[in-house]
Amino acid sequence: MEKAITSRDIEMLKGIKTPAYVVDERLLKKNLELLKSVQDRTGAKILLALKGFSMYHEFPLVGEYLAGITSSSLNEAMLGRKHMNKEVHIYAPAYRPDEIDEIGIICDHIVFNSSHQIKMFKDRVKTANPSIEIGLRVNPEYSEVATEIYNPCASNSRLGAKLDTIEEEDFEVLDGIHFHTMCEQNSDTLERTLVEVEKRFGHVMHKMKWINFGGGHHVTREDYDVDLLIGLIERIRDTYDVQVYLEPGEAIALNTGYLVTEVLDLVKNNMDLCIVDTSAACHMPDVIEMPYRPHIIGSGKPGEFEHTYRLGGLTCLAGDIIGDYSFKEPLKVGDKLIFTDMAHYTMVKNNTFNGVNLPSIAVMDDEGIEVVKTFGFEDYESRL
Ligand SMILES: *Cc1c(COP(=O)(O)O)cnc(C)c1O
């Protein structure tokens, strides 16, 4: 992502009031064009998974390229209906009886997680919306996800029904089968996963209208094998005569956004420490949860350049540490630091722990930067 940015863009980013997420619409369009080419070449439909990227300012743009959205809650479904109004899908590990009728009205597809939930709610959603299509998320008992908290096929996982928990009569109700077992992976993982899905569920896939491959497809990453994906979609489409859906979140917003921050203080405790006006805990929780080390433009690994700092956030959490970075020049109070790849799984996970303010949200293109959202005390207060 650092390669894609010009010095003019960097100057523009440094001029914005911090902290701020800035999404570069030129880069977002590039991702969307690639995803649309997959749709055009295969007839597959691609949905934006709102879980990863819910910045609805961009929904009209996303809707120009993709088939719609998928949601994991009534709120997400409502956001997608309101701001994009194309196909709206939903999957949740369990639905609430007091929300199921409204979900039925809003959604085009509903994917259940168990036989039990199908029996409880299929009639209610069909009454609310006679044209709704019903799916079941299955657990193909195969995944290649090493991080346990991101592995839907971990032992004792609640996500997706195993074949031996599904009754024959449940398959009769279904329009489609859904699986989601991948995370930031290439199409070779999908190839091996599909073999396992077919081994267990091939006998019912012929009866379905659609198969949903879930998310976790890192389609817009530089080394992603798009041609293999195309071949796999075509094979499933033709073998079972089904509509194929993909619902990536991360791939849509991958490498399209920045988090611009400012150095507030520099202190010492054995090593040089730097406190910035953001927080791993509040503004990039995956740094702690995943965990990963976000890149900062112009920085290196610890020791790579002359001046190494441990960057920490504004909260009182001892573990609110972003990581260790080195710079060619010593940092000064007031310096702006630009984190890359901050569009997905950031805004959607934000919180106001310690009362730390939410970063504003901005967009950037050839014309310049426009701030589309700012936050303050009311946003903090309204949640408590
Ligand atoms: C998280 C999730 C997605 C999106 O996953 P990405 O890794 O962001 O592509 C899609 N479908 C389901 C059911 C999910 O839980």
The ligand as an SDF file (V2000), in Angstrom:
LIG
                    3D

 15 15  0  0  0  0  0  0  0  0999 V2000
  -16.6880  -12.8330    8.7610 C   0  0  0  0  0  0  0  0  0  0  0  0
  -17.6050  -13.4030    7.7850 C   0  0  0  0  0  0  0  0  0  0  0  0
  -17.5240  -13.0400    6.4280 C   0  0  0  0  0  0  0  0  0  0  0  0
  -16.4730  -12.0770    5.9020 C   0  0  0  0  0  0  0  0  0  0  0  0
  -15.1850  -12.5680    6.1320 O   0  0  0  0  0  0  0  0  0  0  0  0
  -13.8700  -11.8000    5.6180 P   0  0  0  0  0  0  0  0  0  0  0  0
  -12.7820  -12.5430    6.2890 O   0  0  0  0  0  0  0  0  0  0  0  0
  -13.9570  -10.3770    6.0630 O   0  0  0  0  0  0  0  0  0  0  0  0
  -13.8360  -11.9340    4.1430 O   0  0  0  0  0  0  0  0  0  0  0  0
  -18.4240  -13.5950    5.5510 C   0  0  0  0  0  0  0  0  0  0  0  0
  -19.3660  -14.4680    5.9760 N   0  0  0  0  0  0  0  0  0  0  0  0
  -19.4870  -14.8450    7.2650 C   0  0  0  0  0  0  0  0  0  0  0  0
  -20.5480  -15.7940    7.6680 C   0  0  0  0  0  0  0  0  0  0  0  0
  -18.6040  -14.3300    8.2110 C   0  0  0  0  0  0  0  0  0  0  0  0
  -18.7060  -14.7080    9.4950 O   0  0  0  0  0  0  0  0  0  0  0  0
  1  2  1  0
  2  3  1  0
  2 14  2  0
  3  4  1  0
  3 10  2  0
  4  5  1  0
  5  6  1  0
  6  7  2  0
  6  8  1  0
  6  9  1  0
 10 11  1  0
 11 12  2  0
 12 13  1  0
 12 14  1  0
 14 15  1  0
M  END
$$$$
